[in-house]
Amino acid sequence: MTATETLTEALTPQEVADRARPYVTKKTIGKITLSVDDRGIYLQHGYWRIPVRPSHEPKPLFAYYEALADLNDEIQEGEGIKVTITSGDSLSDEIAASTL
């Protein structure tokens, strides 16, 4: 087992969130900001799955998914842990659903 694999599996979901958050919050796509959905983080097949939520629905999607791919690389290189960044529901979707 490599040092990266050992570190990856030794962390808790909250520690992963704390390590990923600075990378995620500084990344923007136009006027869209991103945040980590702490509740959805889990370890699967040796990778931490980290859901990221946009402030509102991104359009076009290409730039959004490109930014998520960049985040994947930045966190893995900067923190030395194996991650997979996933797209979560936008915050504006959650706000709209709560007003129904």
Backbone as CSV, one residue per row, in Angstrom:
resi,resn,N_x,N_y,N_z,CA_x,CA_y,CA_z,C_x,C_y,C_z
1,MET,0.852,-1.182,0.000,0.000,0.000,0.000,0.895,1.241,0.000
2,THR,0.551,2.210,-0.867,1.342,3.437,-0.966,0.967,4.411,0.145
3,ALA,1.786,5.433,0.311,1.508,6.454,1.328,0.196,7.184,1.023
4,THR,-0.077,7.421,-0.265,-1.327,8.084,-0.652,-2.527,7.228,-0.287
5,GLU,-2.439,5.927,-0.546,-3.541,5.025,-0.207,-3.741,4.948,1.298
6,THR,-2.633,4.900,2.055,-2.723,4.846,3.512,-3.376,6.103,4.057
7,LEU,-2.926,7.277,3.595,-3.504,8.538,4.055,-4.976,8.627,3.663
8,THR,-5.283,8.265,2.431,-6.661,8.331,1.945,-7.591,7.549,2.856
9,GLU,-7.223,6.338,3.190,-8.106,5.476,3.981,-8.103,5.815,5.467
10,ALA,-7.114,6.581,5.941,-7.033,6.930,7.356,-7.904,8.133,7.723
11,LEU,-8.335,8.883,6.728,-9.099,10.104,6.991,-10.568,9.808,7.278
12,THR,-11.203,10.741,7.970,-12.651,10.676,8.191,-13.332,11.555,7.132
13,PRO,-14.626,11.374,6.911,-15.313,12.250,5.961,-15.167,13.740,6.305
14,GLN,-15.205,14.085,7.575,-15.067,15.497,7.961,-13.669,16.024,7.635
15,GLU,-12.647,15.209,7.843,-11.281,15.628,7.502,-11.141,15.829,5.998
16,VAL,-11.764,14.969,5.218,-11.738,15.112,3.762,-12.432,16.414,3.364
17,ALA,-13.586,16.693,3.956,-14.313,17.934,3.672,-13.450,19.148,4.006
18,ASP,-12.795,19.107,5.158,-11.960,20.235,5.580,-10.777,20.446,4.640
19,ARG,-10.220,19.369,4.105,-9.094,19.479,3.177,-9.542,19.953,1.798
20,ALA,-10.716,19.511,1.359,-11.202,19.849,0.023,-11.799,21.255,-0.055
21,ARG,-12.410,21.714,1.032,-13.162,22.976,1.025,-12.366,24.175,0.487
22,PRO,-11.110,24.400,0.891,-10.398,25.573,0.357,-10.245,25.545,-1.170
23,TYR,-10.040,24.383,-1.735,-9.917,24.257,-3.189,-11.253,24.541,-3.865
24,VAL,-12.314,23.993,-3.290,-13.649,24.114,-3.875,-14.157,25.550,-3.794
25,THR,-14.020,26.189,-2.655,-14.587,27.537,-2.487,-13.839,28.597,-3.295
26,LYS,-12.575,28.354,-3.627,-11.856,29.355,-4.427,-12.107,29.185,-5.922
27,LYS,-12.698,28.062,-6.321,-12.983,27.799,-7.733,-14.328,28.427,-8.108
28,THR,-14.350,29.214,-9.176,-15.596,29.798,-9.667,-15.708,29.523,-11.164
29,ILE,-16.934,29.484,-11.638,-17.212,29.331,-13.054,-18.135,30.485,-13.414
30,GLY,-17.571,31.537,-13.958,-18.360,32.751,-14.184,-18.834,33.287,-12.849
31,LYS,-20.160,33.410,-12.685,-20.728,33.897,-11.424,-21.124,32.765,-10.483
32,ILE,-20.844,31.535,-10.871,-21.209,30.384,-10.049,-20.109,30.108,-9.033
33,THR,-20.527,29.979,-7.777,-19.596,29.566,-6.727,-19.902,28.112,-6.373
34,LEU,-18.943,27.459,-5.746,-19.086,26.046,-5.407,-18.928,25.839,-3.913
35,SER,-19.565,24.792,-3.410,-19.415,24.421,-2.001,-19.409,22.909,-1.880
36,VAL,-18.792,22.420,-0.810,-18.722,20.990,-0.531,-19.983,20.578,0.217
37,ASP,-20.601,19.486,-0.211,-21.753,18.924,0.493,-21.205,17.892,1.482
38,ASP,-20.899,18.335,2.698,-20.264,17.498,3.719,-21.021,16.193,3.976
39,ARG,-22.350,16.258,3.918,-23.176,15.089,4.253,-23.029,13.948,3.253
40,GLY,-22.565,14.249,2.039,-22.520,13.229,1.002,-21.161,12.594,0.777
41,ILE,-20.180,12.916,1.596,-18.824,12.395,1.389,-18.717,10.966,1.913
42,TYR,-18.156,10.089,1.082,-17.932,8.710,1.526,-16.780,8.089,0.743
43,LEU,-16.190,7.051,1.323,-15.079,6.326,0.719,-15.631,5.169,-0.098
44,GLN,-15.198,5.072,-1.363,-15.645,3.986,-2.234,-14.479,3.546,-3.116
45,HIS,-14.132,2.275,-3.006,-13.065,1.687,-3.821,-11.754,2.476,-3.717
46,GLY,-11.431,2.945,-2.518,-10.168,3.637,-2.293,-10.150,5.111,-2.661
47,TYR,-11.292,5.657,-3.067,-11.396,7.079,-3.409,-12.492,7.726,-2.573
48,TRP,-12.219,8.944,-2.087,-13.252,9.714,-1.400,-14.119,10.376,-2.449
49,ARG,-15.397,10.117,-2.423,-16.355,10.769,-3.314,-16.833,12.039,-2.618
50,ILE,-16.582,13.163,-3.262,-16.892,14.466,-2.677,-17.910,15.182,-3.563
51,PRO,-19.169,15.292,-3.099,-20.146,16.035,-3.887,-19.938,17.544,-3.742
52,VAL,-19.972,18.209,-4.875,-19.792,19.660,-4.926,-21.076,20.265,-5.474
53,ARG,-21.540,21.310,-4.790,-22.803,21.951,-5.164,-22.543,23.337,-5.741
54,PRO,-23.088,23.606,-6.931,-22.987,24.958,-7.493,-24.027,25.876,-6.864
55,SER,-23.741,27.167,-6.855,-24.686,28.127,-6.274,-25.986,28.180,-7.072
56,HIS,-25.926,27.938,-8.366,-27.118,27.801,-9.204,-26.766,26.919,-10.399
57,GLU,-27.775,26.505,-11.124,-27.579,25.561,-12.227,-26.598,26.129,-13.255
58,PRO,-25.488,25.406,-13.496,-24.481,25.913,-14.440,-24.914,25.741,-15.897
59,LYS,-24.671,26.780,-16.671,-24.893,26.735,-18.117,-23.807,27.573,-18.753
60,PRO,-23.039,27.047,-19.645,-23.081,25.693,-20.183,-22.444,24.698,-19.221
61,LEU,-22.817,23.462,-19.362,-22.307,22.419,-18.475,-20.842,22.084,-18.721
62,PHE,-20.361,22.283,-19.937,-18.983,21.924,-20.248,-17.991,22.597,-19.298
63,ALA,-18.125,23.903,-19.117,-17.204,24.638,-18.242,-17.302,24.148,-16.798
64,TYR,-18.505,23.799,-16.378,-18.718,23.303,-15.015,-18.001,21.967,-14.807
65,TYR,-18.206,21.038,-15.722,-17.564,19.732,-15.571,-16.054,19.807,-15.761
66,GLU,-15.600,20.741,-16.559,-14.169,20.967,-16.700,-13.576,21.466,-15.370
67,ALA,-14.294,22.355,-14.700,-13.847,22.868,-13.398,-13.813,21.749,-12.355
68,LEU,-14.802,20.839,-12.394,-14.804,19.712,-11.456,-13.615,18.790,-11.711
69,ALA,-13.282,18.574,-12.973,-12.112,17.748,-13.306,-10.835,18.414,-12.804
70,ASP,-10.748,19.725,-12.960,-9.586,20.461,-12.446,-9.492,20.324,-10.924
71,LEU,-10.634,20.425,-10.241,-10.654,20.266,-8.782,-10.138,18.894,-8.371
72,ASN,-10.549,17.882,-9.101,-10.087,16.526,-8.838,-8.560,16.492,-8.781
73,ASP,-7.934,17.015,-9.833,-6.478,17.018,-9.927,-5.838,17.882,-8.839
74,GLU,-6.386,19.071,-8.612,-5.814,19.993,-7.628,-5.828,19.402,-6.222
75,ILE,-6.922,18.781,-5.838,-7.022,18.209,-4.493,-6.111,17.003,-4.355
76,GLN,-6.086,16.150,-5.364,-5.225,14.971,-5.289,-3.751,15.367,-5.200
77,GLU,-3.340,16.327,-6.014,-1.949,16.771,-5.998,-1.618,17.558,-4.735
78,GLY,-2.511,18.456,-4.325,-2.248,19.315,-3.178,-2.334,18.614,-1.836
79,GLU,-3.248,17.650,-1.718,-3.479,16.990,-0.427,-2.943,15.568,-0.356
80,GLY,-2.610,14.982,-1.497,-2.072,13.627,-1.503,-3.098,12.563,-1.131
81,ILE,-4.361,12.833,-1.440,-5.411,11.850,-1.183,-6.156,11.577,-2.492
82,LYS,-6.719,10.391,-2.589,-7.454,10.003,-3.784,-8.907,10.463,-3.645
83,VAL,-9.347,11.264,-4.616,-10.708,11.802,-4.574,-11.375,11.680,-5.942
84,THR,-12.678,11.686,-5.907,-13.504,11.818,-7.094,-14.522,12.902,-6.787
85,ILE,-14.478,13.979,-7.553,-15.407,15.073,-7.356,-16.679,14.751,-8.138
86,THR,-17.818,14.835,-7.470,-19.092,14.573,-8.129,-19.959,15.830,-8.055
87,SER,-20.890,15.915,-8.959,-21.789,17.065,-8.987,-23.001,16.801,-8.113
88,GLY,-23.279,17.732,-7.215,-24.477,17.655,-6.393,-25.534,18.594,-6.929
89,ASP,-26.706,18.584,-6.313,-27.775,19.499,-6.707,-27.347,20.935,-6.444
90,SER,-27.814,21.830,-7.274,-27.461,23.231,-7.061,-28.174,23.759,-5.821
91,LEU,-27.564,24.730,-5.181,-28.158,25.345,-3.996,-29.453,26.049,-4.343
92,SER,-29.566,26.625,-5.526,-30.802,27.306,-5.903,-31.938,26.297,-6.072
93,ASP,-31.635,25.046,-6.511,-32.660,23.999,-6.597,-33.200,23.668,-5.212
94,GLU,-32.308,23.597,-4.224,-32.719,23.273,-2.870,-33.602,24.381,-2.288
95,ILE,-33.228,25.623,-2.548,-34.010,26.755,-2.056,-35.395,26.750,-2.696
96,ALA,-35.466,26.479,-4.000,-36.749,26.440,-4.695,-37.622,25.307,-4.158
97,ALA,-37.039,24.148,-3.896,-37.810,23.003,-3.379,-38.341,23.274,-1.981
98,SER,-37.593,24.040,-1.182,-38.014,24.297,0.189,-39.166,25.310,0.266
99,THR,-39.416,26.025,-0.820,-40.499,27.010,-0.816,-41.803,26.449,-1.371
100,LEU,-41.773,25.175,-1.807,-42.999,24.565,-2.358,-43.972,24.199,-1.271
